[in-house]
Amino acid sequence: MTPAELAALIRAVLLDAVAAGDVALATEDVPDPKVERPRQREHGDWATNVAMQLAKKVGTNPRALAELLAGRLAQADGIAAAEVAGPGFLNIRIEAGAAGELARTIVETGPEFGRNDALTGHVINMEYVSANPTGPLHIGHTRWAALGDALVRLLRASGADVTPEYYINDAGAQMDKFGASVLARATGGEVPEGGYIGGYVNDLAARVLAEHPELPDLPVEDAVAVAREAGYRLQMAEIEETLAAFNVHFDVYFSERELHDGGAVRSAVDRLREQGHVFDDGGAVWLRTTDFGDDKDRVMIRADGAPTYFAADAAYYLSKKDRGFPEKIYLLGADHHGYVNRLKAIASCAGDDPERNIEILIGQLVSVAGARMSKRAGNIIELRDLIEWIGTDPVRYTLARFPADSPLTLDGEKLREQNLDNPVYYVQYAHARTRQVARNAETHGVSRDGFDPTALDHPADAALLGVLGSFPEVVARAARLREPHRVARYLEELAASYHTWYGQCRVTPRGEDPVEPSHHARLVLNDAVTQVIANGLGLLGVSAPERM
């Protein structure tokens, strides 16, 4: 019996009590009860506060309603006991057979177990990373690369239609400085003031010169343009390769330049003017964002006729709206707190609801103890160096297991350690152990045939099944709250429960002892743990190794 099935059973009991006249409640007011595992295992397998939730509406005290429901629940198939605790909690124990069926359900459901419909109908554009194409990805981009991708996976697992998008800041003066820097390195000239330095520029310059040997002979303006476009293309290719190595993939790479070249920025000004929020002052064009909580109005077009970055932000928001994304999530770094009010103001000026149509998540800084600065990029730590030094799995898992709004320092050497004090190793080792247990079982003649759920009658079986059963709700809650760390912490709890179970329950017989029904049943339970750990790690973009 899954938690969802138990919740449905409790609701059915409530409906029966309403129909019998024992509970004074309209049928349409009967809720979908929530069930959760009690903090203390001896209190039962699952608990619900539905009696406390409904007592006032029913016109009785919570304990009296809980007693009534407990008596009816105790008679239901699969329920071993239903007891009232405290002011009106219902603690429920599941019969071994009903509880054990969960193992078979998980194995049969496979990779789909944990998926839910909590966010079905939500159509979301999620933009994250969006690093400038003028240099390599570094530690400042790493947190949102890991968390953003995990959020995409979680949202999709909870039924949402999500499009991950990378916004390429490929317009403006920084691109010209980038082109001039690449050209200078390619031709032996001086990097312009405020230009880009570091070994990576030398690498790009060498590759650009190999592609365009005519570069030194071109007029300066043409040479800068060639160097800029070729360097941009090569740098973006490297960014995509690094993201792929980090197990991060985007559906859309959206060019800021296209907003300008296609007239979207000017169009955005006109559209927002039609909404009544644009005004002219001092020769510049402004958006009246103070009407919607911003600390000051924002310039869209300067007095010299040049559009601002803010104008591009507005055009980009409207582009997302026009492309059919009612919900837009922005994942921004710690230095972007000032963007929250202005982006919400853009949404309001566009006629959207800033509480529903836009969501802005801010991630705090990450540092790495013991890491060397990049030889190619100067005073930054490159993501690809982190991958080479620590590995994708440890970095992604560690970034995922802490809330985004908490500052974080990664200890690279500790993350490289292969021991049970390392959380990612601890969880991956549990998965590898389940696979080894399954291989050992097969050599001892233990099969999955004749699965008897009633044979899962040890307290450790029940405890492990309880943890497994909560996985779909953990996924749904992590998606709703935008908190991937809930999945990581759940996996550590599951790994701990599995290791305890492994020490108390045998999947293979001892010595010459015969294979018994409990061995067959526990092999299926072992497989269920395999599946849930793999599903959970997959949501975090982390591998589930067969051996360690």
C-alpha positions as CSV (number, residue, x, y, z in Angstrom):
1,M,0.0,0.0,0.0
2,T,1.5,3.3,-1.1
3,P,0.9,6.6,0.9
4,A,-1.4,7.7,-2.0
5,E,-3.4,4.5,-1.7
6,L,-3.7,5.0,2.1
7,A,-4.8,8.6,1.7
8,A,-7.4,7.4,-0.8
9,L,-8.6,4.8,1.7
10,I,-8.9,7.4,4.5
11,R,-11.0,9.6,2.2
12,A,-13.2,6.6,1.3
13,V,-13.8,5.9,5.0
14,L,-14.6,9.6,5.6
15,L,-17.1,9.5,2.7
16,D,-18.7,6.3,4.1
17,A,-19.1,8.0,7.5
18,V,-20.7,11.0,5.8
19,A,-23.1,8.8,3.9
20,A,-24.0,7.0,7.1
21,G,-24.8,10.2,8.9
22,D,-22.0,9.7,11.4
23,V,-20.1,12.8,10.2
24,A,-22.0,16.0,9.6
25,L,-20.1,17.1,6.5
26,A,-21.0,17.8,2.9
27,T,-19.5,15.4,0.4
28,E,-17.8,18.1,-1.5
29,D,-16.0,19.3,1.7
30,V,-14.3,15.9,2.3
31,P,-10.6,16.7,1.6
32,D,-7.8,14.6,0.2
33,P,-6.1,13.6,3.5
34,K,-2.3,14.0,3.9
35,V,-0.4,11.1,5.4
36,E,3.2,11.2,6.7
37,R,5.6,9.0,8.6
38,P,5.5,9.6,12.4
39,R,8.7,11.0,13.8
40,Q,8.9,8.0,16.2
41,R,8.6,4.7,14.3
42,E,6.9,2.9,17.3
43,H,3.9,5.2,16.8
44,G,3.0,3.5,13.5
45,D,3.7,3.3,9.9
46,W,1.8,6.4,8.9
47,A,-0.1,9.2,10.5
48,T,-2.7,11.8,9.5
49,N,-4.2,14.9,11.1
50,V,-7.4,14.8,9.1
51,A,-9.5,14.6,12.2
52,M,-7.9,17.8,13.6
53,Q,-8.3,19.5,10.3
54,L,-12.1,18.7,10.0
55,A,-13.3,18.7,13.7
56,K,-14.4,22.4,13.8
57,K,-16.3,22.1,10.5
58,V,-17.9,18.8,11.7
59,G,-18.8,20.3,15.0
60,T,-17.0,17.9,17.3
61,N,-13.7,17.6,19.0
62,P,-10.7,16.2,17.1
63,R,-10.3,13.1,19.3
64,A,-13.9,12.1,19.0
65,L,-13.7,12.3,15.2
66,A,-10.4,10.5,15.2
67,E,-11.9,7.7,17.3
68,L,-14.7,7.3,14.9
69,L,-12.4,7.1,11.9
70,A,-10.0,4.8,13.7
71,G,-12.8,2.3,14.3
72,R,-13.8,2.3,10.6
73,L,-10.2,2.2,9.4
74,A,-9.3,-0.8,11.6
75,Q,-11.9,-2.8,9.6
76,A,-10.4,-2.0,6.2
77,D,-8.4,-4.5,4.2
78,G,-4.6,-4.0,4.7
79,I,-4.9,-2.0,8.0
80,A,-3.4,-3.8,11.0
81,A,-4.3,-1.0,13.5
82,A,-5.5,2.6,13.7
83,E,-4.9,4.4,17.0
84,V,-5.6,7.9,18.3
85,A,-2.8,9.9,19.8
86,G,-2.5,13.3,21.4
87,P,-5.2,15.9,20.5
88,G,-6.5,13.9,17.5
89,F,-3.7,12.4,15.4
90,L,-4.4,9.1,13.7
91,N,-1.5,6.6,13.8
92,I,-1.9,3.8,11.3
93,R,-0.2,0.4,11.0
94,I,-0.2,-1.4,7.7
95,E,-0.4,-5.2,7.5
96,A,2.8,-6.7,6.3
97,G,1.2,-8.0,3.1
98,A,-0.3,-4.6,2.2
99,A,2.9,-2.8,3.1
100,G,5.1,-5.2,1.2
101,E,3.2,-4.7,-2.0
102,L,4.9,-1.4,-2.2
103,A,8.2,-3.2,-3.1
104,R,6.5,-4.9,-6.1
105,T,4.9,-1.6,-7.1
106,I,8.2,0.2,-7.1
107,V,10.0,-2.4,-9.2
108,E,7.1,-2.6,-11.7
109,T,6.9,1.2,-12.0
110,G,10.6,1.4,-12.5
111,P,12.0,4.8,-13.5
112,E,8.6,6.3,-13.3
113,F,8.3,5.8,-9.6
114,G,8.3,9.1,-7.8
115,R,6.8,11.0,-10.7
116,N,3.6,12.8,-9.8
117,D,1.1,15.3,-11.1
118,A,1.5,18.0,-8.5
119,L,2.4,20.6,-11.2
120,T,0.5,19.2,-14.1
121,G,-0.7,22.1,-16.3
122,H,2.2,24.4,-15.4
123,V,4.1,25.7,-18.5
124,I,7.4,27.1,-17.3
125,N,10.4,28.8,-18.9
126,M,13.4,28.5,-16.6
127,E,16.5,30.6,-17.4
128,Y,19.7,29.9,-15.6
129,V,23.5,30.1,-15.9
130,S,23.4,32.6,-18.8
131,A,27.1,33.3,-18.5
132,N,28.6,35.9,-20.9
133,P,30.2,34.3,-24.0
134,T,33.4,36.2,-23.4
135,G,35.1,33.6,-21.1
136,P,34.9,30.1,-19.6
137,L,32.3,28.9,-17.1
138,H,33.7,29.3,-13.5
139,I,32.7,28.6,-9.9
140,G,30.3,31.6,-9.9
141,H,28.1,29.7,-12.5
142,T,28.5,26.3,-11.0
143,R,25.8,26.4,-8.3
144,W,23.0,27.4,-10.7
145,A,24.2,24.9,-13.3
146,A,23.7,22.1,-10.8
147,L,20.6,23.4,-9.0
148,G,18.9,24.7,-12.2
149,D,19.2,21.4,-14.0
150,A,18.0,19.6,-10.9
151,L,15.0,21.9,-10.7
152,V,14.2,21.3,-14.3
153,R,14.2,17.5,-13.6
154,L,12.1,17.9,-10.5
155,L,9.5,20.1,-12.1
156,R,9.2,17.7,-15.0
157,A,8.9,14.7,-12.7
158,S,6.0,16.6,-11.0
159,G,4.1,17.1,-14.3
160,A,5.2,20.5,-15.4
161,D,6.1,21.4,-19.0
162,V,9.5,23.0,-18.5
163,T,11.8,24.6,-21.1
164,P,15.3,25.3,-19.7
165,E,16.9,28.3,-21.4
166,Y,20.3,29.9,-21.6
167,Y,20.3,33.7,-22.3
168,I,23.4,34.6,-24.3
169,N,24.6,38.1,-23.5
170,D,26.1,38.6,-27.0
171,A,25.2,42.2,-27.5
172,G,26.8,45.4,-26.3
173,A,30.3,46.9,-25.8
174,Q,31.7,43.9,-24.0
175,M,31.5,41.8,-27.2
176,D,33.5,44.5,-29.0
177,K,36.1,44.5,-26.3
178,F,36.1,40.7,-26.5
179,G,36.7,40.8,-30.2
180,A,39.5,43.4,-29.8
181,S,41.1,41.3,-27.1
182,V,41.1,38.2,-29.3
183,L,42.5,40.2,-32.2
184,A,45.3,41.7,-30.1
185,R,46.4,38.2,-28.9
186,A,46.2,36.9,-32.5
187,T,48.3,39.7,-34.0
188,G,50.7,40.6,-31.2
189,G,48.9,43.8,-30.3
190,E,48.0,45.3,-27.0
191,V,44.8,44.2,-25.2
192,P,42.5,47.3,-25.0
193,E,41.8,48.9,-21.6
194,G,39.0,46.9,-19.9
195,G,39.6,44.0,-22.3
196,Y,39.9,40.3,-21.6
197,I,43.1,38.7,-20.4
198,G,44.1,35.2,-19.4
199,G,45.4,32.2,-21.1
200,Y,42.0,31.2,-22.6
201,V,42.1,34.4,-24.8
202,N,45.5,33.2,-26.2
203,D,44.0,29.8,-26.9
204,L,41.0,31.4,-28.6
205,A,43.2,33.7,-30.6
206,A,45.4,30.9,-31.9
207,R,42.3,29.0,-33.0
208,V,40.8,32.1,-34.6
209,L,44.0,32.8,-36.5
210,A,44.2,29.2,-37.7
211,E,40.7,29.6,-39.1
212,H,41.3,33.1,-40.5
213,P,45.0,33.5,-41.5
214,E,44.0,36.7,-43.3
215,L,43.1,38.4,-40.0
216,P,46.4,40.5,-39.7
217,D,45.8,41.9,-43.2
218,L,42.2,43.1,-42.7
219,P,41.2,46.6,-41.8
220,V,41.0,47.0,-38.0
221,E,37.2,47.3,-37.9
222,D,36.7,44.2,-40.1
223,A,39.4,42.3,-38.1
224,V,37.7,43.0,-34.8
225,A,34.4,41.8,-36.2
226,V,35.9,38.6,-37.5
227,A,37.8,37.9,-34.3
228,R,34.7,38.7,-32.3
229,E,32.4,36.3,-34.2
230,A,34.9,33.5,-34.4
231,G,35.9,33.8,-30.8
232,Y,32.3,34.0,-29.7
233,R,31.4,30.8,-31.6
234,L,34.4,28.9,-30.2
235,Q,33.8,30.1,-26.6
236,M,30.1,29.2,-26.8
237,A,31.0,25.8,-28.1
238,E,33.3,25.3,-25.1
239,I,30.6,26.5,-22.7
240,E,28.2,23.9,-24.1
241,E,30.8,21.2,-23.9
242,T,31.6,22.0,-20.3
243,L,27.8,22.0,-19.4
244,A,27.4,18.7,-21.1
245,A,30.3,17.3,-19.1
246,F,28.5,18.6,-16.0
247,N,25.4,16.8,-17.2
248,V,23.5,20.0,-17.9
249,H,21.5,20.5,-21.1
250,F,19.4,23.4,-22.4
251,D,16.5,23.3,-24.8
252,V,17.0,26.9,-25.9
253,Y,20.1,29.1,-26.3
254,F,18.5,32.6,-26.8
255,S,20.6,35.4,-28.3
256,E,20.3,38.9,-26.8
257,R,21.6,40.1,-30.2
258,E,18.5,38.8,-31.9
259,L,16.3,40.9,-29.6
260,H,18.1,44.0,-30.9
261,D,18.5,43.0,-34.6
262,G,14.9,41.8,-34.8
263,G,13.5,45.0,-33.4
264,A,12.2,43.3,-30.3
265,V,13.7,46.0,-28.0
266,R,12.0,48.9,-29.8
267,S,8.8,46.9,-30.0
268,A,8.9,46.3,-26.2
269,V,9.1,50.0,-25.6
270,D,6.1,50.6,-27.9
271,R,4.1,47.8,-26.3
272,L,4.7,49.0,-22.8
273,R,3.9,52.5,-23.8
274,E,0.5,51.2,-25.0
275,Q,0.0,49.8,-21.5
276,G,0.4,53.3,-20.1
277,H,3.7,52.8,-18.3
278,V,6.3,54.5,-20.5
279,F,7.0,58.2,-20.3
280,D,9.6,60.6,-21.8
281,D,11.8,62.8,-19.7
282,G,15.0,64.6,-20.4
283,G,15.2,63.2,-23.9
284,A,15.2,59.6,-22.5
285,V,12.5,57.0,-22.5
286,W,11.5,55.6,-19.1
287,L,9.4,52.8,-17.7
288,R,7.5,53.8,-14.6
289,T,8.4,50.8,-12.5
290,T,7.9,52.6,-9.2
291,D,4.2,52.0,-9.7
292,F,4.9,48.4,-9.0
293,G,7.3,48.4,-6.1
294,D,10.7,49.2,-7.8
295,D,12.9,51.8,-5.9
296,K,13.2,54.0,-9.0
297,D,11.9,54.3,-12.5
298,R,14.1,52.8,-15.2
299,V,15.6,54.2,-18.4
300,M,14.8,52.1,-21.5
301,I,16.2,54.4,-24.2
302,R,19.0,56.8,-23.3
303,A,18.9,60.4,-24.6
304,D,21.4,59.4,-27.3
305,G,19.0,56.9,-28.6
306,A,20.8,53.8,-27.3
307,P,18.7,51.1,-25.6
308,T,19.8,50.1,-22.0
309,Y,20.3,46.6,-20.6
310,F,17.0,47.1,-18.9
311,A,15.2,47.6,-22.2
312,A,16.7,44.2,-23.3
313,D,15.4,42.6,-20.1
314,A,11.9,43.9,-20.8
315,A,12.1,42.7,-24.4
316,Y,13.3,39.3,-23.2
317,Y,10.5,39.0,-20.7
318,L,7.9,39.8,-23.4
319,S,9.6,37.3,-25.7
320,K,9.0,34.6,-23.2
321,K,5.4,35.7,-22.8
322,D,4.9,35.7,-26.6
323,R,6.5,32.2,-26.9
324,G,3.7,30.8,-24.7
325,F,5.3,30.7,-21.2
326,P,2.8,31.8,-18.6
327,E,5.3,31.1,-15.8
328,K,8.9,32.3,-16.0
329,I,11.6,31.4,-13.4
330,Y,14.8,33.3,-13.3
331,L,17.8,31.8,-11.4
332,L,20.2,34.6,-10.5
333,G,23.4,35.0,-8.6
334,A,23.9,36.6,-5.2
335,D,24.9,39.9,-6.8
336,H,21.5,40.2,-8.6
337,H,19.2,41.0,-5.6
338,G,18.5,44.4,-7.2
339,Y,16.9,42.6,-10.2
340,V,14.1,41.2,-8.2
341,N,11.9,44.3,-8.0
342,R,12.7,45.5,-11.5
343,L,11.9,42.2,-13.1
344,K,8.6,41.9,-11.2
345,A,7.9,45.5,-12.2
346,I,8.4,44.5,-15.9
347,A,5.9,41.7,-15.4
348,S,3.4,44.1,-13.9
349,C,3.9,46.6,-16.6
350,A,3.3,43.9,-19.2
351,G,0.0,43.1,-17.6
352,D,1.1,40.0,-15.8
353,D,0.7,39.0,-12.2
354,P,4.1,39.2,-10.5
355,E,3.1,36.7,-7.9
356,R,2.1,34.1,-10.5
357,N,3.9,34.8,-13.8
358,I,7.4,35.4,-12.6
359,E,9.6,33.8,-9.9
360,I,13.1,34.9,-9.1
361,L,15.4,32.7,-7.1
362,I,18.7,34.0,-5.8
363,G,21.6,31.7,-5.1
364,Q,24.4,32.6,-2.6
365,L,28.1,32.4,-3.3
366,V,30.1,29.2,-3.5
367,S,33.8,29.0,-2.7
368,V,36.2,26.0,-3.0
369,A,38.8,25.3,-0.3
370,G,42.1,24.2,-1.7
371,A,41.3,24.9,-5.3
372,R,43.9,26.5,-7.6
373,M,43.0,29.4,-9.9
374,S,42.7,28.6,-13.5
375,K,45.9,28.8,-15.5
376,R,44.0,29.6,-18.6
377,A,41.6,32.2,-17.1
378,G,43.7,33.9,-14.5
379,N,42.0,34.6,-11.1
380,I,39.0,32.4,-11.5
381,I,38.3,28.7,-10.8
382,E,37.0,27.1,-14.0
383,L,34.1,24.7,-13.9
384,R,35.9,22.3,-16.1
385,D,38.9,22.3,-13.7
386,L,36.5,21.4,-10.9
387,I,35.1,18.6,-13.0
388,E,38.6,17.3,-13.7
389,W,39.7,17.6,-10.0
390,I,36.7,16.6,-8.0
391,G,34.3,15.0,-10.6
392,T,30.8,15.9,-11.8
393,D,28.9,13.7,-9.3
394,P,30.5,15.0,-6.1
395,V,30.2,18.6,-7.2
396,R,26.6,18.3,-8.4
397,Y,25.4,16.3,-5.4
398,T,27.1,18.6,-2.9
399,L,25.6,21.7,-4.5
400,A,22.2,20.0,-4.5
401,R,22.1,19.0,-0.9
402,F,22.2,22.6,0.5
403,P,19.5,25.3,0.1
404,A,20.4,27.8,-2.6
405,D,20.2,30.7,-0.2
406,S,22.9,29.4,2.1
407,P,26.6,30.4,1.4
408,L,28.6,27.3,0.7
409,T,32.3,26.3,0.8
410,L,33.2,23.1,-1.0
411,D,36.1,21.1,0.4
412,G,37.5,19.5,-2.8
413,E,39.7,16.9,-1.1
414,K,37.0,15.7,1.2
415,L,34.6,15.4,-1.8
416,R,37.2,13.2,-3.5
417,E,37.4,10.8,-0.5
418,Q,35.8,7.4,-1.0
419,N,34.4,6.7,2.5
420,L,31.0,6.8,4.2
421,D,31.7,10.2,5.7
422,N,31.3,11.6,2.2
423,P,27.5,12.0,1.5
424,V,27.6,11.4,-2.2
425,Y,29.8,8.3,-1.7
426,Y,27.5,7.2,1.0
427,V,24.4,7.3,-1.3
428,Q,26.1,5.9,-4.3
429,Y,27.7,3.1,-2.2
430,A,24.2,2.1,-1.1
431,H,23.1,1.8,-4.7
432,A,26.2,-0.2,-5.6
433,R,25.6,-2.4,-2.6
434,T,22.0,-3.2,-3.7
435,R,23.4,-4.3,-7.0
436,Q,26.0,-6.5,-5.4
437,V,23.3,-8.0,-3.1
438,A,21.2,-8.8,-6.2
439,R,24.1,-10.5,-8.0
440,N,24.9,-12.5,-4.9
441,A,21.3,-13.6,-4.5
442,E,21.2,-14.9,-8.1
443,T,24.3,-17.0,-7.5
444,H,22.5,-18.5,-4.4
445,G,19.4,-19.4,-6.4
446,V,17.2,-16.6,-4.9
447,S,14.8,-15.4,-7.6
448,R,12.1,-12.8,-7.8
449,D,9.4,-15.4,-8.6
450,G,6.7,-16.1,-6.2
451,F,7.0,-12.8,-4.4
452,D,5.1,-13.0,-1.1
453,P,4.7,-9.5,0.5
454,T,3.6,-11.1,3.8
455,A,7.1,-12.4,4.2
456,L,8.4,-8.9,4.7
457,D,7.5,-9.1,8.4
458,H,10.6,-7.9,10.1
459,P,10.5,-4.4,11.7
460,A,13.4,-3.4,9.5
461,D,11.4,-4.4,6.4
462,A,8.6,-2.1,7.6
463,A,10.9,0.8,8.4
464,L,12.6,0.5,4.9
465,L,9.2,0.3,3.2
466,G,8.1,3.4,5.1
467,V,11.0,5.4,3.8
468,L,10.5,4.1,0.2
469,G,6.8,5.1,0.3
470,S,7.5,8.7,1.0
471,F,9.6,9.3,-2.2
472,P,6.8,10.6,-4.5
473,E,5.8,13.2,-1.9
474,V,9.4,14.2,-1.3
475,V,9.7,14.8,-5.1
476,A,6.5,16.7,-5.3
477,R,7.4,18.9,-2.3
478,A,10.9,19.6,-3.6
479,A,9.4,20.7,-6.9
480,R,6.8,22.9,-5.3
481,L,9.2,24.6,-3.0
482,R,12.1,24.7,-5.6
483,E,14.3,22.9,-3.1
484,P,16.4,20.0,-4.7
485,H,18.2,19.6,-1.3
486,R,15.1,17.7,0.0
487,V,15.8,14.9,-2.5
488,A,19.5,14.7,-1.5
489,R,18.7,14.5,2.2
490,Y,16.0,11.9,1.5
491,L,18.5,9.8,-0.3
492,E,20.8,9.9,2.6
493,E,17.9,8.8,4.9
494,L,17.1,6.0,2.5
495,A,20.7,4.9,2.4
496,A,20.9,4.8,6.2
497,S,17.7,2.8,6.4
498,Y,19.0,0.4,3.8
499,H,22.3,-0.1,5.5
500,T,20.4,-0.8,8.8
501,W,18.1,-3.3,7.0
502,Y,21.1,-5.0,5.3
503,G,22.5,-5.7,8.8
504,Q,19.3,-7.2,10.1
505,C,17.6,-9.0,7.2
506,R,19.1,-11.5,4.8
507,V,18.5,-11.7,1.1
508,T,20.5,-15.0,0.8
509,P,20.4,-18.0,3.1
510,R,23.2,-18.8,5.4
511,G,25.5,-21.7,4.5
512,E,23.4,-24.7,3.4
513,D,20.1,-23.3,4.6
514,P,17.3,-23.5,2.1
515,V,15.9,-20.5,0.2
516,E,12.8,-19.3,1.9
517,P,9.9,-17.0,0.9
518,S,11.5,-14.2,2.9
519,H,14.6,-14.3,0.7
520,H,12.6,-14.0,-2.5
521,A,10.6,-11.1,-1.0
522,R,13.7,-9.3,0.3
523,L,15.3,-9.5,-3.1
524,V,12.4,-7.6,-4.5
525,L,12.6,-5.1,-1.6
526,N,16.3,-4.8,-2.4
527,D,15.5,-4.1,-6.0
528,A,13.0,-1.4,-4.9
529,V,15.8,0.4,-3.0
530,T,18.0,0.2,-6.1
531,Q,15.3,1.8,-8.2
532,V,14.4,4.6,-5.8
533,I,18.1,5.6,-5.2
534,A,18.7,5.6,-9.0
535,N,15.5,7.7,-9.6
536,G,16.6,10.1,-6.9
537,L,20.1,10.5,-8.1
538,G,18.8,10.9,-11.6
539,L,16.7,13.9,-10.4
540,L,20.0,15.5,-9.2
541,G,21.9,14.7,-12.4
542,V,24.1,12.2,-10.5
543,S,25.0,8.7,-11.6
544,A,24.0,5.5,-9.8
545,P,27.1,3.2,-10.1
546,E,26.7,-0.6,-10.4
547,R,30.0,-1.2,-8.5
548,M,32.2,0.8,-6.3
